[in-house]
Amino acid sequence: MKNWIASIFKKKQQVSISPMPTWESVVEIMYDKQLDSFLDEVVKVIYSKDKTKRYVILKSKKGFLTYGLEVLYAFDEDEWQFIGREKDALPGYWGPSSGRGVKSVFEREEELLRELVCEPEYKSYFG
């Protein structure tokens, strides 16, 4: 009983935190990460030239296709002090591009790609 009480008040061991990765490392580490978070099947991923943006093409269980634009965000130093303690912690996350609404639904990938390549973001960052 005495050991149990002592363990409650024992000072927690310091957890070693790896240094905050550079932006270039974040981009490299996050390539193809967090694609398992979608409910629909990921059919294709198209990355921007600098690999900081991506279009994710999804297929529903009923066979319909849609896509969304995601942007890579890195955690800041304060966030990393907390997140970096976790084993296998990622230094950033993929999130939806701001101001992006729901996309059209397509039956064929060719139709989807024709619309996707006409988007201003695609022309600016992917083409």
Secondary structure, DSSP 8 states (H G I E B T S, - for coil): -HHHHHHHHS------------HHHHHHHHTT-SGGG-SSEEEEEEE-TTSSEEEEEEE-TTS-EEEEEEEEEE--HHHHHHHTTSTT--SEEEEE-TT------BSSHHHHHHHHTTSHHHHHHT-
